[in-house]
Amino acid sequence: MSSNTETSFKLLPAIEKLLQATRLQAVIEGYGHDSVKLEARSQLQVLREAIVQQNQDALDWLTTDNFFDELCHKIEEAVRTQFSSSLIPVFNLTGTVVHTNLGRAKLPQIAIEAIITAATQATNLEYDLESGKRGDRDSHLEQALCNITGAESATVVNNNAAAVVLVLNTLAFRQEVPISRGELVEIGGAFRIPDVMNSAGCHLKEVGTTNRTHMKDYVNAINDNTALVMKVHTSNYKIKGFTNSVSESELAQLAREKDIPFISDLGSGTLIDLKQFGLPYEPTVKEVLDSGANVVTFSGDKLLGGPQAGIIVGSRELITRIKQNPLKRALRIDKITLAALLEVINLYKDPQRLAERLPLLADLTRSPAAIEETGNKILPHLQDKLAGWAKVTLGSCKSQIGSGALPLDLLESRALIIEPIAAKGETDAHLLGIARSMRALPMPVIGRISDGKLLFDLRCLRDINYFVEQLDLIQLGVLED
Ligand SMILES: *Cc1c(COP(=O)(O)O)cnc(C)c1O
């Protein structure tokens, strides 16, 4: 070791001295002695390596007057970062209201309060207060779900993917399930009907063709080893043109004749007719049951606007078998989700006030005029902050519901439209740079890029004041990659 290196080593403070520094007492108090010690040790190790490698920046820093203070500051920052959650709120200005990557539905206040109660106190989750004996977790939701859908019985699991796996595994294990080739859907995030069938232990029997499937295709597909007939709602795409599919009621009739169940995976699934809110029509769970489906599965956090959950409704006999499957225990809904879902389902009992009480519906039904008003309040501030970087205007755009629901039905909306001011050939880098700067804000702003422009669809923006306030912190730069 050179004497130079040894001299530098001597400039490094002892770990005990660091831990006694006034500067670090607050962070020790906040996060504990051990975490600060661990971080201090690792920072000192980094410095030792830098010294061995004769890193000039590090060697210079060591000899400055502020070195000790700055090192403490670095340790403090690192510890605070370690403890800060990586899960943070963002502004969803993508124009996709139910955005799977951004957490889907925002819950109503009443559900939040129920979550707090369920999380902080013992509850009668699985306890029958009358008999003093073990109760059933499903009992809390079952009646409300049956009332609203007309089903005889109901159960709830972790998400709709789990619901589909559970239903198939219970009713069709090692047996065949005919499904139309036009319904072999893939939902984002690796949910593909053929793979789901496989993991549930069922044999998929493809029926018909991509664009046309007829009753005779189903009839020909059914044999002694057919467990049930299944229909999957093609929520995230539509097949147009020369098409044919067999309706729910026809399939239900066929299944009845063959004495096998008919099940329908609705995907998004809505409890009430959305047309009353000026939204596009989507079959309700009740309608599908009325048309003869024996079991229907749907999501709690898509069109329903609740927490992530998978809801299974249907005949008492089939739901009883589903509840008895050991997989049900593995896929069961958690108490916090259950508390929230209960409140969301309750809101549906009063459809007149649903649009003001359910955040998802409030966003979906927000008028272009109201969105424009938000835009007018923000526009001058964003123009000011991006002056010289981009031209910002307020214009029309279309929002979509998202999560596969009603993909072709777009909602009229308003967006801030950002066009970079840059030399030809550099506009993309500028645009990506602005998008990244907006994502780097304390509450990241997430828009969408379309046609060389960055769009902030304002449909879901509520906190105008905070949006404007944090614009002061924007640090613009060009993306160089
Ligand atoms: C979304 C969807 C699922 C999966 O639901 P998750 O709640 O996301 O697990 C299953 N089937 C269909 C048809 C869907 O649209």
The ligand as an ORCA input file, in Angstrom:
! r2SCAN-3c Opt
* xyz 0 1
  C     -59.841     -8.891    -17.227
  C     -60.364    -10.203    -17.570
  C     -60.008    -11.322    -16.810
  C     -59.057    -11.222    -15.660
  O     -59.573    -10.422    -14.619
  P     -58.604     -9.842    -13.482
  O     -59.548     -9.225    -12.506
  O     -57.712     -8.871    -14.172
  O     -57.848    -10.967    -12.908
  C     -60.538    -12.539    -17.166
  N     -61.381    -12.659    -18.216
  C     -61.749    -11.602    -18.972
  C     -62.674    -11.819    -20.140
  C     -61.252    -10.331    -18.673
  O     -61.607     -9.282    -19.411
*
